[in-house]
Every structure is written in C-alpha cells, then in structure tokens.
Amino acid sequence: MKAILILTVCTALLSCGGSNGKWTEKDKENAYKNCMFGKPEGFTDEQMKKRCDCFVEKVIALSPDPTKQAEIPMDQVRKLNDDCTAEAKK
C-alpha cells in the first residue's frame, strides 16, 4: 500500500507543467486530483482532503517552479507523503 502512495505522489509530481516557472491554478488542481487518486485504505473523504491540501502545499514549498518538481529527491517525497498522511489522521 505504501508503494502505491509513493507512486501516486511521484505521478502527481510529474503531471504538472506550470507556466513561466510559477504554479497555475490548473497545476494545483492537477496535483490535488492526482493526490486524491491514491486514497489509502480506511481514509475518509475529509482525511483525504486534509492529506491532499498538505501535499500540494508542501510540493509547492519544495518546488516553487512546477517544471522542476521532478527534481525533488525521493527521500523528501517519502517524508512529504508520510508527514501529510500523519497530518490527515489527526
């Protein structure tokens, strides 16, 4: 299950194109939708909303240029995933 979550995060990271090095609303929407696709077993819709809000916020912080988000190191992607999943469970 954890592998599916990480794969979803990676897919979301690669799916947004951005324009002129800035996140567009469409980029944010795509990242959010891709995050929602990887719903962990037992998560409620509210928990998923919290997880994906956290995810998008942290990805933007790590990669202000959406075209370079694939450069986020895998260890940071795993930590982001773990942190946002834990935050959503609170």
N, C-alpha and C positions, 0 to 999 in steps of 0.2 A: 504494500500500500504506500509506503514512504517513497518508493521508487516512482510510483505514478505521480505523486505530488511533486516531486522534484522535476520529473519530465514535464509536467504541466507548467511549472514555474519557468523552466527553460524555454518551452514553446512560447509562452507569453512574452518572455524577454525578446525573443527573435521576431515576434509578429508585428511589432510596432515600428513604423518607419520614421515618423516625425517629419518636420519640415524646418529647414534653416536651423537645425540644432536645438529646437525647442519642442516641448511636448504640446501637441494639439489636443483638443477635447476628444477627437477621434482616436488618437493614440491611447489616451487614458481609458476610453471606453473599451477599446480592443483588449488592453491589458486586463481590465476588470472582467470582461466576458471570458477571457481565457482562464483567469483565476477561478471563476465560478464553475468552469467545466471540470476541474479536479476536486470535486467535493469529497472530503474524507468521510468514511463510513461513520454514521451516527451524528454527523453535524446537522444542526438545524439551519434553516434559511437565514436566520438572524446571525448565527455564528459565521456562516459563510460571508455575509455582508461585512461583518467586522474583519474577518480574515482578509478579504479582498481589498477593503479600504486600506488596511495596514500594508498589504502587499504593494499596491500602486504607490502609496506614499513613500515607502522605503526604496522601491526601484527608482523612482524619480530622484530621491535624495542621492542614491548611489550613482545614477547616470543622468545628470541633467540634460544630456544630449541623447534623445531616444535612439539615434542611429548607432550609438556606441554601447548600448546596454548589453549586447552580447559579450562585451569585454569584462563584465562583472565576473570576478573569479568564482569558481564553483563553490568554494568553501563559504563565500559570502552569500551565495544563492541558497545553500543549505541552511545557513544561520537565519537568513531572512524568512525562509519557509518555516523553520522551527519556531522563531520568535512570533510570527504572525499567527501560526496555528495555536500556540500557547495563549496569546493575547485574546484570540477569539473564544477560547474555552472559559475565560474569566467571567 
